[in-house]
Amino acid sequence: MKPIVLITGASYGIGEAIAYTFAAAGYRLSICCNRSGERLADVAAQIQSQYQTDVLTYVGDVGDFSFVQEMAKDTLTRFGQIDVLINNAGIAHIGLLTDMSVEEWNHLVAVNLSSVFHTCKCIVPSMVQRHQGKIINISSVWGNVGASCEVAYSACKGGINSFTKALGKELAPSNIQVNAIACGCIDTRMNACLEKEDIAQLCEEIPAGRFGRPDEVAALALSLATGNDYLNGQVITLDGGWV
């Protein structure tokens, strides 16, 4: 039986790269997105054609517990198990905290942080029952050090980091490993709003001299999913030596 991975936010960028990487490694996939259903269907079709593996797709808001509950239930019913959970879905908000509305704050927290609770609440019981599982949370260096004009985003990623450490301790006796990847500047749509001058300046600040690639994040995620079972509760920074 091929192992199963569930990936949130898989229509573009890091999530899409993770989907292709895990499919190439022999996984069956359950993937979701919020607004890019056609794009997600295209990703699924290409993966099925290229790797001859099963792909389930779901469109909905991971900040909504009822959607996550139905997605997890359907995946477990159709595949029988979920071996790896990758919480990748996220949105950005750049601006002064005082200019941010309560509605914007609540939405960002729901998608970026509450979604991680939602997926874990729905999927962890089946992992505990099997005494096996991997949970990988895609975080950010701003969760480590904070970023001006990205207070809400930084707070959510910092919450994910603490969530990872705490849940790793909680689930270690059940042979379930929980780790996070704190990404630096990755070449994705989220950073596409940056001006060329800003990108050049950032590249000068990053010792590696460039942005990271989504496939590099995906490769690290695969190594966490298939590697050392003694590695647990860790936040691994992937930023080219930047922060």
C-alpha positions as CSV (number, residue, x, y, z in Angstrom):
1,M,0.0,0.0,0.0
2,K,1.3,3.4,-0.9
3,P,1.4,5.9,2.0
4,I,-0.9,8.8,2.2
5,V,-0.1,12.5,2.6
6,L,-2.7,15.3,3.2
7,I,-1.4,18.7,2.1
8,T,-3.3,22.0,2.7
9,G,-2.8,25.0,0.4
10,A,-1.6,22.8,-2.5
11,S,-2.7,24.7,-5.6
12,Y,0.4,26.9,-5.9
13,G,3.9,27.5,-4.6
14,I,5.3,25.5,-1.7
15,G,2.2,23.3,-1.4
16,E,2.2,22.4,-5.1
17,A,5.9,21.6,-4.9
18,I,5.3,19.4,-1.9
19,A,2.5,17.6,-3.8
20,Y,4.7,16.8,-6.7
21,T,7.7,15.7,-4.5
22,F,5.6,13.3,-2.4
23,A,3.9,11.9,-5.5
24,A,7.3,11.2,-7.0
25,A,8.2,9.4,-3.8
26,G,5.3,7.1,-4.1
27,Y,2.6,8.7,-2.0
28,R,-1.1,9.0,-2.6
29,L,-2.3,12.5,-2.1
30,S,-5.2,14.4,-0.5
31,I,-4.8,18.1,-1.4
32,C,-6.9,21.2,-0.9
33,C,-7.1,24.9,-1.6
34,N,-9.6,27.7,-0.9
35,R,-10.1,29.7,-4.1
36,S,-8.2,28.0,-6.9
37,G,-10.2,24.9,-7.6
38,E,-9.4,24.8,-11.3
39,R,-5.7,25.1,-10.7
40,L,-5.9,22.4,-8.0
41,A,-7.7,20.1,-10.4
42,D,-4.9,20.7,-13.0
43,V,-2.2,19.9,-10.5
44,A,-4.1,16.7,-9.5
45,A,-4.5,15.7,-13.2
46,Q,-0.8,16.3,-14.0
47,I,0.3,14.3,-10.9
48,Q,-2.0,11.4,-11.7
49,S,-0.7,11.3,-15.3
50,Q,2.9,11.7,-14.4
51,Y,3.1,9.4,-11.4
52,Q,0.1,7.1,-11.7
53,T,-1.0,7.7,-8.2
54,D,-4.4,8.6,-6.6
55,V,-5.1,12.2,-5.8
56,L,-8.2,13.5,-3.9
57,T,-9.0,17.2,-4.2
58,Y,-11.0,19.4,-1.9
59,V,-11.9,23.1,-2.2
60,G,-12.8,25.1,1.0
61,D,-11.5,27.2,3.8
62,V,-9.2,25.4,6.3
63,G,-10.1,28.2,8.8
64,D,-13.6,26.6,8.9
65,F,-13.5,23.5,11.1
66,S,-16.5,21.9,9.4
67,F,-14.7,21.9,6.1
68,V,-11.6,20.3,7.5
69,Q,-13.7,17.8,9.4
70,E,-15.4,16.6,6.2
71,M,-12.2,16.6,4.2
72,A,-10.4,14.5,6.9
73,K,-13.4,12.1,7.2
74,D,-13.6,11.6,3.4
75,T,-9.9,11.1,3.0
76,L,-9.8,8.5,5.8
77,T,-12.9,6.7,4.4
78,R,-11.5,6.5,0.9
79,F,-7.8,5.9,1.7
80,G,-8.1,4.2,5.1
81,Q,-5.4,6.2,6.8
82,I,-3.3,9.4,6.7
83,D,0.4,8.8,7.2
84,V,1.6,12.4,6.8
85,L,-0.1,15.7,7.5
86,I,1.4,18.9,6.0
87,N,-0.1,22.1,7.2
88,N,1.0,24.6,4.5
89,A,-2.1,26.8,3.9
90,G,-1.5,30.5,4.7
91,I,-2.2,34.0,3.7
92,A,-0.2,37.2,4.2
93,H,-1.1,40.7,5.4
94,I,1.3,43.6,5.2
95,G,0.5,46.9,6.9
96,L,0.5,48.7,10.2
97,L,-1.2,46.8,13.1
98,T,-3.3,49.9,13.8
99,D,-4.7,49.9,10.3
100,M,-5.7,46.2,10.4
101,S,-9.4,45.6,11.0
102,V,-10.7,43.1,13.5
103,E,-12.2,41.1,10.6
104,E,-8.8,40.9,8.9
105,W,-7.1,39.8,12.1
106,N,-9.6,37.1,12.7
107,H,-9.5,35.8,9.2
108,L,-5.7,35.7,9.1
109,V,-5.6,33.8,12.4
110,A,-8.2,31.4,11.3
111,V,-6.4,30.5,8.1
112,N,-2.8,30.6,9.3
113,L,-3.1,29.2,12.9
114,S,-6.5,27.8,13.7
115,S,-6.3,25.6,10.6
116,V,-3.4,23.8,12.1
117,F,-5.5,23.0,15.2
118,H,-8.4,21.9,12.9
119,T,-6.4,19.4,10.9
120,C,-4.6,18.0,13.9
121,K,-7.8,17.6,15.9
122,C,-9.4,15.7,13.0
123,I,-6.4,13.5,12.0
124,V,-4.3,12.9,15.1
125,P,-6.8,10.3,16.6
126,S,-6.4,8.0,13.6
127,M,-2.6,8.4,13.9
128,V,-2.7,7.6,17.6
129,Q,-4.8,4.5,16.9
130,R,-2.2,3.3,14.4
131,H,0.7,4.4,16.7
132,Q,2.3,6.1,13.7
133,G,2.3,9.4,11.9
134,K,4.2,12.6,10.8
135,I,3.0,16.1,11.1
136,I,4.9,18.9,9.3
137,N,3.9,22.5,9.7
138,I,5.2,25.1,7.2
139,S,6.1,28.1,9.3
140,S,8.3,31.2,8.7
141,V,11.4,33.0,10.1
142,W,9.0,35.7,11.1
143,G,7.6,33.3,13.7
144,N,11.1,33.2,15.2
145,V,12.0,36.9,15.2
146,G,8.9,38.9,14.1
147,A,8.5,41.3,11.2
148,S,7.5,45.0,11.2
149,C,4.2,45.5,9.4
150,E,3.5,41.8,9.6
151,V,2.5,41.5,13.2
152,A,-0.5,39.2,12.7
153,Y,1.4,36.9,10.3
154,S,4.4,36.8,12.7
155,A,2.1,36.0,15.6
156,C,0.5,33.2,13.8
157,K,3.8,31.7,12.7
158,G,5.1,32.1,16.3
159,G,2.0,30.2,17.4
160,I,2.7,27.4,15.0
161,N,6.2,27.1,16.3
162,S,5.0,26.7,19.9
163,F,2.2,24.5,18.8
164,T,4.8,22.2,17.0
165,K,7.0,22.0,20.1
166,A,4.1,21.3,22.5
167,L,2.3,18.8,20.3
168,G,5.6,17.0,19.5
169,K,6.0,16.3,23.2
170,E,2.3,15.3,23.6
171,L,2.4,12.8,20.7
172,A,5.9,11.4,21.1
173,P,4.7,8.5,23.3
174,S,2.4,7.5,20.4
175,N,5.3,7.4,17.9
176,I,4.1,10.5,16.1
177,Q,6.6,13.2,15.1
178,V,5.6,16.8,14.8
179,N,8.1,19.3,13.2
180,A,8.0,22.6,11.5
181,I,10.0,24.3,8.7
182,A,10.5,28.0,9.3
183,C,11.0,29.4,5.7
184,G,12.9,32.5,4.8
185,C,12.3,34.2,1.5
186,I,10.9,31.6,-0.9
187,D,10.2,32.4,-4.6
188,T,6.4,32.1,-4.4
189,R,3.3,34.1,-5.3
190,M,3.2,35.4,-1.7
191,N,6.4,37.4,-2.5
192,A,5.4,38.3,-6.0
193,C,4.2,41.7,-4.8
194,L,7.8,42.8,-4.0
195,E,9.4,45.3,-6.3
196,K,12.6,44.3,-8.2
197,E,14.6,46.7,-6.1
198,D,13.3,45.1,-2.9
199,I,14.1,41.6,-4.1
200,A,17.6,42.7,-5.0
201,Q,18.1,44.2,-1.6
202,L,16.9,41.1,0.1
203,C,19.2,38.9,-1.9
204,E,22.1,41.0,-0.8
205,E,21.0,40.5,2.8
206,I,20.7,36.7,2.4
207,P,24.1,35.0,2.7
208,A,23.1,32.4,0.1
209,G,22.5,35.4,-2.3
210,R,19.0,34.3,-3.5
211,F,15.5,33.4,-2.6
212,G,14.8,29.7,-1.7
213,R,12.8,27.6,-4.2
214,P,9.6,25.8,-3.3
215,D,11.2,22.4,-4.3
216,E,13.8,23.0,-1.7
217,V,11.1,23.3,1.0
218,A,9.4,20.2,-0.4
219,A,12.6,18.2,-0.3
220,L,13.1,19.1,3.4
221,A,9.5,18.2,4.1
222,L,9.9,14.8,2.5
223,S,13.1,14.1,4.5
224,L,11.1,14.9,7.7
225,A,8.3,12.6,6.6
226,T,10.6,9.7,5.8
227,G,13.6,10.3,8.1
228,N,14.6,10.1,11.7
229,D,11.8,9.2,14.1
230,Y,13.8,10.6,17.0
231,L,13.6,14.1,15.5
232,N,10.5,15.6,17.2
233,G,9.1,19.0,18.2
234,Q,11.7,20.9,16.2
235,V,11.4,24.2,14.2
236,I,14.0,23.9,11.4
237,T,15.0,27.2,9.7
238,L,15.4,27.1,5.9
239,D,16.5,30.6,5.0
240,G,19.9,30.5,3.3
241,G,21.6,31.7,6.5
242,W,19.5,35.0,6.6
243,V,18.1,35.2,10.1
